[in-house]
Amino acid sequence: MADSTAPSVLIVYYTYSQQTLSVAESMASRLRERGCRVQLAKIEFTDPRYAPRFSQFPLRHAYRDIFGMVLPQFRGVTGQIRIPDVAGAGRYDLVCIASPTWWLHPCMPIRSFLESDAGRKLIGGKRCAAVAVAHRYWRDDLRILKKLIVKQGGDYLDGSHFTAGGGPVDSMLALLSYLSTGVTKERYLGFRIPPATLQPSYVDQSRAFADRLADRLAPPKSW
Ligand SMILES: Cc1cc2nc3c(=O)[nH]c(=O)nc-3n(C[C@H](O)[C@H](O)[C@H](O)COP(=O)(O)O)c2cc1C
């Protein structure tokens, strides 16, 4: 039976190609081992302007679909989303927000949640953490997640980031290859490419991050 005094954690995430979900599930599993009650809440992207392209995997028109998000992402455009009930205002000891990086920023569905009334109600006054999941360029995503959390009244504790491997050019080719074919290949357009999915170290790294968070949630030891 669940211990009602156990710290309660909610991980709010969006995922398109399941990498952020993998991190969220790995963190959830470690947090449960550490005695926390953990729920996952996926933000659904429903915006008629932008969401249809993300309704199937792989992308139907990878270049057009990815590059078509440049301007809205850099402008911080928000769109229609569906928020699961569990992410309505609730009594959580920690809320962790996990976002894929889209054009250096938190993805539109997560920004839309963080800027919504529901996001403010959930986050306001609560301890929060953030996770950026990128192919390579995670830094601005994590910085902006922290900024939006603090703006909504959250008490930001900590953040972490997860990436796939490779250099600037070959990792970009690997991403385009993966999102246009749905499989990991060794070559794309004649170039050797690194794996497109997260580096295997994400498992240990996400468990270590979950440990750091669990340490902060543990009640102070009585003397
Ligand atoms: C529209 C779009 C834009 C992206 N922009 C970036 C980027 O600027 N930097 C980066 O490192 N990865 C970028 N990526 C790659 C994703 O951040 C990366 O594949 C991530 O693991 C996806 O998470 P998900 O599988 O949970 O959807 C982009 C992906 C998409 C679909």
The ligand as an SDF file (V2000), in Angstrom:
LIG
                    3D

 31 33  0  0  0  0  0  0  0  0999 V2000
   11.3890   20.9140  -34.2710 C   0  0  0  0  0  0  0  0  0  0  0  0
   12.6320   20.3880  -33.6170 C   0  0  0  0  0  0  0  0  0  0  0  0
   13.6590   21.2510  -33.3170 C   0  0  0  0  0  0  0  0  0  0  0  0
   14.8270   20.7830  -32.6760 C   0  0  0  0  0  0  0  0  0  0  0  0
   15.8090   21.6720  -32.3360 N   0  0  0  0  0  0  0  0  0  0  0  0
   16.9180   21.2310  -31.6840 C   0  0  0  0  0  0  0  0  0  0  0  0
   17.9280   22.1400  -31.2650 C   0  0  0  0  0  0  0  0  0  0  0  0
   17.8530   23.3590  -31.4760 O   0  0  0  0  0  0  0  0  0  0  0  0
   19.0200   21.6480  -30.6220 N   0  0  0  0  0  0  0  0  0  0  0  0
   19.1700   20.3030  -30.3580 C   0  0  0  0  0  0  0  0  0  0  0  0
   20.1710   19.9130  -29.7830 O   0  0  0  0  0  0  0  0  0  0  0  0
   18.1970   19.4260  -30.7150 N   0  0  0  0  0  0  0  0  0  0  0  0
   17.0890   19.8580  -31.3620 C   0  0  0  0  0  0  0  0  0  0  0  0
   16.0850   18.9720  -31.7160 N   0  0  0  0  0  0  0  0  0  0  0  0
   16.2480   17.5600  -31.3350 C   0  0  0  0  0  0  0  0  0  0  0  0
   15.5030   17.1980  -30.0720 C   0  0  0  0  0  0  0  0  0  0  0  0
   15.7420   18.1110  -29.0320 O   0  0  0  0  0  0  0  0  0  0  0  0
   15.9570   15.8340  -29.5950 C   0  0  0  0  0  0  0  0  0  0  0  0
   15.8050   14.9200  -30.6390 O   0  0  0  0  0  0  0  0  0  0  0  0
   15.1860   15.3650  -28.3660 C   0  0  0  0  0  0  0  0  0  0  0  0
   15.7900   14.1980  -27.8840 O   0  0  0  0  0  0  0  0  0  0  0  0
   13.7460   15.0670  -28.7020 C   0  0  0  0  0  0  0  0  0  0  0  0
   13.0640   14.6530  -27.5400 O   0  0  0  0  0  0  0  0  0  0  0  0
   11.7700   13.7240  -27.6710 P   0  0  0  0  0  0  0  0  0  0  0  0
   12.2550   12.4140  -28.2620 O   0  0  0  0  0  0  0  0  0  0  0  0
   11.3110   13.5510  -26.2740 O   0  0  0  0  0  0  0  0  0  0  0  0
   10.7850   14.3910  -28.5480 O   0  0  0  0  0  0  0  0  0  0  0  0
   14.9490   19.4030  -32.3590 C   0  0  0  0  0  0  0  0  0  0  0  0
   13.8940   18.5330  -32.6890 C   0  0  0  0  0  0  0  0  0  0  0  0
   12.7530   19.0130  -33.3010 C   0  0  0  0  0  0  0  0  0  0  0  0
   11.6420   18.0520  -33.6340 C   0  0  0  0  0  0  0  0  0  0  0  0
  1  2  1  0
  2  3  1  0
  2 30  2  0
  3  4  2  0
  4  5  1  0
  4 28  1  0
  5  6  2  0
  6  7  1  0
  6 13  1  0
  7  8  2  0
  7  9  1  0
  9 10  1  0
 10 11  2  0
 10 12  1  0
 12 13  2  0
 13 14  1  0
 14 15  1  0
 14 28  1  0
 15 16  1  0
 16 17  1  0
 16 18  1  0
 18 19  1  0
 18 20  1  0
 20 21  1  0
 20 22  1  0
 22 23  1  0
 23 24  1  0
 24 25  2  0
 24 26  1  0
 24 27  1  0
 28 29  2  0
 29 30  1  0
 30 31  1  0
M  END
$$$$
